[in-house]
Amino acid sequence: MRSLRRVGSMMVAVGLVVGPVSTASTAVAAQDGVVRVNQLGYGAFDGKAAYVMTRAAATGARYQVVDRYGRRVLSGRVGADVGEWNATYQHVYQLDLSALKVPGSYRIQVSGVASGAFQIRANADRLLTGAKDKAVTFFTEQRDGANVVPGPLGRQPAHLTDPAALVYDTPVFVDPDSDQTVGELHRIGGPVNVEGGWYDAGDYLKFTHIAAYSESLLWASARDARRPDREVLAEARHGLDWLDKMWDERTKTLYIQVGVGAGNVEETFVGDHDVWRLPEVDDHLTDPSERFLRNRPVFRAAAPGKPISPNLAGRTAAAFALAAQVETNPATARRHLETAAQIYAQAQTKNVGQLVTSLPFAFYPETAWRDDLELGATELALAAKRLGDRRAGAWLKEAGYWASQYIAHEAGGDTLNLYDVSALAHADLIRAARGDHQLVRTLVGDLRAQLQIGLDRASADPFRAGAQYDNFDAVPHAFGLAATARLYRKVTGDRRYDDFGQQQLDWNFGANAWGVSFMVGVGQNAERCPHHQIANITGNVLTGAVVNGPNSADQFEEGLGDYLDGMNPCPADGSDQYAVFTGHGSRYVDDVRSWQASEPADDFAAIAVYALTR
């Protein structure tokens, strides 16, 4: 989980006056009941569930499903109450629509309320692929440097000084939970070429930690898809080109970050989070205090040739090794394999203290690392086997070792997401080590244990959510659980978690208490006001962006704050139409100021791409 969000720190750095947002004057009045459906749609032969949330008891009430012409095609009675949501909506009911198999457009009518239209498609894969393609589009929209695609956002080349960036020592921060620095930055090297890549989220920082994770999932998606996907490959190659620049093969240095989050307490310079702007503005800044916006600092993981934090070494190696499994040009594939091998070999595996992720560490407070090494070794083994490299056996042995170490020391607390990649590592290791039956049984058992974490939560949740939505990253965790259910079926042939995986997709695409699809541009009621500078300033739709989703209600206790200079109010009237649905300790606010819930990020989109790949 994230304890400090990137653009969220901006609200402190610029000294905003923060006050509570009144819900009495801006909230939308509660309805007697609402119906929640998967707004992406359902496959004809998949399990299908919708949810009715009401103020008064509705057990036994008749419901019906009507087609686009208003003709009744399915009917039944509302079953048992599955749980209270909040003091206003004290009743939630699940409707089983699995008998609905004819493709078409439908609505649910029950107790005087109706759902929005939803689709039944003969080919469920086409539904998922359509959403996946939009998530890939988000990466194109996030591109930095000279090689941008104008697209609907009117993107322009930006940060054209990155090809000659200077390297700085690790800054000193005010405290561990702040991105504000103390004193000046001290140059230790450069120039280095760090041009390109993707912006991390709604801001313009770039991180190796997140890029390597996103890259691994994009390359895994390209590898595992039934048909070649040129768009996924194009973005995967774009990201890997930048990741390659962040590794200096000559000096054996891994760079981890481009840009600094906030300015210093002495106010001699400002950081990325201090100014709401379009990225191309940075190339034309002249004020000395804005020098690190125009000429962005670069930071490294460790001194040249020194051991690299194992989480970074493992996942970065995995990204290159996965590319080596996909690229059809043998020379390119071998080059990627060698890069992966070099980085993996430099991992620090003894006396591992606090991991290196970002500056400050509080942006991405990762604690697990053995899963990253398992992933790195596994993908190296698979790539080496494909290319006829004799090192495959040694890497496979190391992958098994790190898998056992992960299970012994780190398993049981998390599921597939930015901070735990073991599900992907396990599934690929099962494929690589088919002859080692004991190892395979152990890995399958841990995959099942991870799914059980989500299943236990879902069993107690009215909307069958397997993620913790009163904390950061609920939406990517739900996508991760859906992906893990698919991986489990793929490696075992066991379909016991299929319905659970589908329920997690349902939740992300609108079958949740708020009735919101958390992927922009997917569904009738999708996220509308993402905390994203380019989208907000241009007023254009950030298609495919995946946002955090609901978060702990405590995150909103002090309100959303004022609008930053240059920020366009969204929604225009500042109302919170979802306040009435706050419940189970969680809240969702669709507002450009709501970094806690409405900020998109690359890692969110990446796990969505992988979960939706078919």
Stockholm file with secondary structure:
# STOCKHOLM 1.0

chainA/1-614         MRSLRRVGSMMVAVGLVVGPVSTASTAVAAQDGVVRVNQLGYGAFDGKAAYVMTRAAATGARYQVVDRYGRRVLSGRVGADVGEWNATYQHVYQLDLSALKVPGSYRIQVSGVASGAFQIRANADRLLTGAKDKAVTFFTEQRDGANVVPGPLGRQPAHLTDPAALVYDTPVFVDPDSDQTVGELHRIGGPVNVEGGWYDAGDYLKFTHIAAYSESLLWASARDARRPDREVLAEARHGLDWLDKMWDERTKTLYIQVGVGAGNVEETFVGDHDVWRLPEVDDHLTDPSERFLRNRPVFRAAAPGKPISPNLAGRTAAAFALAAQVETNPATARRHLETAAQIYAQAQTKNVGQLVTSLPFAFYPETAWRDDLELGATELALAAKRLGDRRAGAWLKEAGYWASQYIAHEAGGDTLNLYDVSALAHADLIRAARGDHQLVRTLVGDLRAQLQIGLDRASADPFRAGAQYDNFDAVPHAFGLAATARLYRKVTGDRRYDDFGQQQLDWNFGANAWGVSFMVGVGQNAERCPHHQIANITGNVLTGAVVNGPNSADQFEEGLGDYLDGMNPCPADGSDQYAVFTGHGSRYVDDVRSWQASEPADDFAAIAVYALTR
#=GR chainA/1-614 SS CCSSCTGGGHHHHTTCCCCCCCHHHHBCCCCSEEEECCSSCEETTSCCEEEEEESSCCTTCEEEEEETTSCEEEEEECCCCCCCCSSSCCEEEEEECTTCCSCEEEEEEETTEECCCEEEESCHHHHHHHHHHHHHHHHHHTBCBSCCCCTTTTCCCBCTTGGGEEEECCCEESSTTCCCEESCCCEEEEEECCCCSBCCSSSCCEEHHHHHHHHHHHHHHHHHSSSCCHHHHHHHHHHHHHHHHTEETTTTEEEEEESCSSCBTTCSCCCGGGCCCCGGGGGGCCCGGGHHHHSCCEEESSSTTSCBCHHHHHHHHHHHHHHHHHCSSHHHHHHHHHHHHHHHHTBCCSSCCSCCCSSSGGGSCCCCCHHHHHHHHHHHHHHHHHHTCTTHHHHHHHHHHHHHHHHHHTTTSCCSBTTBCHHHHHHHHHHHTTTCHHHHHHHHHHHHHHHHHHHHHHHTSTTCCCSCTTSTTHHHHHHHHHHHHHHHHHHHCCCTTHHHHHHHHHHHBTCSTTCCBSBTTSSTTBCCSCSCHHHHHHTCCCTTCBBCCCEEGGGGTTCCCCCCTTCCCSSTTCCBTTGGGCBTTEECCCSTTCHHHHCBCHHHHHHHHHHHCC
#=GC SS_cons         CCSSCTGGGHHHHTTCCCCCCCHHHHBCCCCSEEEECCSSCEETTSCCEEEEEESSCCTTCEEEEEETTSCEEEEEECCCCCCCCSSSCCEEEEEECTTCCSCEEEEEEETTEECCCEEEESCHHHHHHHHHHHHHHHHHHTBCBSCCCCTTTTCCCBCTTGGGEEEECCCEESSTTCCCEESCCCEEEEEECCCCSBCCSSSCCEEHHHHHHHHHHHHHHHHHSSSCCHHHHHHHHHHHHHHHHTEETTTTEEEEEESCSSCBTTCSCCCGGGCCCCGGGGGGCCCGGGHHHHSCCEEESSSTTSCBCHHHHHHHHHHHHHHHHHCSSHHHHHHHHHHHHHHHHTBCCSSCCSCCCSSSGGGSCCCCCHHHHHHHHHHHHHHHHHHTCTTHHHHHHHHHHHHHHHHHHTTTSCCSBTTBCHHHHHHHHHHHTTTCHHHHHHHHHHHHHHHHHHHHHHHTSTTCCCSCTTSTTHHHHHHHHHHHHHHHHHHHCCCTTHHHHHHHHHHHBTCSTTCCBSBTTSSTTBCCSCSCHHHHHHTCCCTTCBBCCCEEGGGGTTCCCCCCTTCCCSSTTCCBTTGGGCBTTEECCCSTTCHHHHCBCHHHHHHHHHHHCC
//
